[in-house]
């Protein structure tokens, strides 16, 4: 006997009712299913050297949170995509995560050009992005939490250090970067800052190379010539991605020692130096808000956790030589703060989570209690300058007395005068 359409619907309805009473209904309606979390990092292409490990950091944190009962009793379920160091593809993958996969939050991006690519997607869909890398500032969105450093939490202190007696008293600067928005904007800020300290444009050399650039012979020769003109010279590097490997190799080949011309890098940490012979690089510098070598109980726990995870998951490179770095720490802080905010808001709703993020704290591996600013969506961060050691780790030579509040709008850019230091929230139509 064929059931009538009405009987069929009744049967379906009863089945749905039974399913929902068993907690098998719509995850959103029931609040019983897993909470999906998007992971948007390049796992191939020029940025994979830096970003792959951030994907693994998110997965480690999710596993840790799930082992402790999840978020509001719900498990987190990662959805990993590979935007492949292709900036327009970042926007497509972000859209896919939000509209198709229905993720509650996304952790991702490294370069500013990838973040700029996805920003309209997060704003139009009113979704949440946690961005874990130092950047050039000059942006503030209600839909983004910036867990990396703004320029006053990295670039400015690093240059002040190079100019100081302890840092060698540099009077000339080479601003060397990859050709895109982060290095160019950071260098615009640094040039204005140097000018304000009496260093003229004749003593500033600015050079850019494309993503994936591999031949640094002529550029390092040019730096040597510029440095030979009498004044103490330092290099500020905003080179990103896998170009750092040939850059540092060439630095070693041409014998450009830190005692002659120190290089301070803003996008080179433990991970980027993995494939480089660091013996000729001893004494060159990096400025970050965390180093693996920091000694404190939170960092001991973090590095041990990572080593065990890398081994258990057979992560290439890390299973034998586990390394942690600043963007990993920023990623880890971000996901834990998001969890705390969801539990405070008792909801994954974007606006409720944004409100609950204000003032969140977390005991950070850097050794401070990290705090999300009440207004500007940036973390208060301590700043460290580390010297490269022969083993590829860093020895901290300078640090701020305590956490520094971020300035998203740099005071060294005249157009920023009077800009509000908090995201503008437009009323919903």
Secondary structure as GFF3:
##gff-version 3
##sequence-region A 1 429
A	DSSP	alpha_helix	5	21	.	.	.	ID=ss1
A	DSSP	alpha_helix	27	30	.	.	.	ID=ss2
A	DSSP	beta_strand	35	40	.	.	.	ID=ss3
A	DSSP	alpha_helix	48	67	.	.	.	ID=ss4
A	DSSP	beta_strand	76	81	.	.	.	ID=ss5
A	DSSP	alpha_helix	87	95	.	.	.	ID=ss6
A	DSSP	pi_helix	96	100	.	.	.	ID=ss7
A	DSSP	beta_strand	105	108	.	.	.	ID=ss8
A	DSSP	alpha_helix	112	124	.	.	.	ID=ss9
A	DSSP	beta_strand	129	131	.	.	.	ID=ss10
A	DSSP	beta_strand	144	146	.	.	.	ID=ss11
A	DSSP	three_ten_helix	151	153	.	.	.	ID=ss12
A	DSSP	alpha_helix	155	163	.	.	.	ID=ss13
A	DSSP	beta_strand	172	178	.	.	.	ID=ss14
A	DSSP	alpha_helix	181	196	.	.	.	ID=ss15
A	DSSP	three_ten_helix	201	203	.	.	.	ID=ss16
A	DSSP	beta_strand	204	209	.	.	.	ID=ss17
A	DSSP	alpha_helix	217	227	.	.	.	ID=ss18
A	DSSP	beta_strand	233	238	.	.	.	ID=ss19
A	DSSP	alpha_helix	243	253	.	.	.	ID=ss20
A	DSSP	beta_strand	263	265	.	.	.	ID=ss21
A	DSSP	three_ten_helix	279	281	.	.	.	ID=ss22
A	DSSP	beta_strand	285	288	.	.	.	ID=ss23
A	DSSP	alpha_helix	297	312	.	.	.	ID=ss24
A	DSSP	alpha_helix	326	345	.	.	.	ID=ss25
A	DSSP	alpha_helix	350	357	.	.	.	ID=ss26
A	DSSP	beta_strand	361	363	.	.	.	ID=ss27
A	DSSP	beta_strand	369	372	.	.	.	ID=ss28
A	DSSP	beta_strand	379	380	.	.	.	ID=ss29
A	DSSP	beta_strand	384	388	.	.	.	ID=ss30
A	DSSP	beta_strand	394	399	.	.	.	ID=ss31
A	DSSP	three_ten_helix	414	416	.	.	.	ID=ss32
###
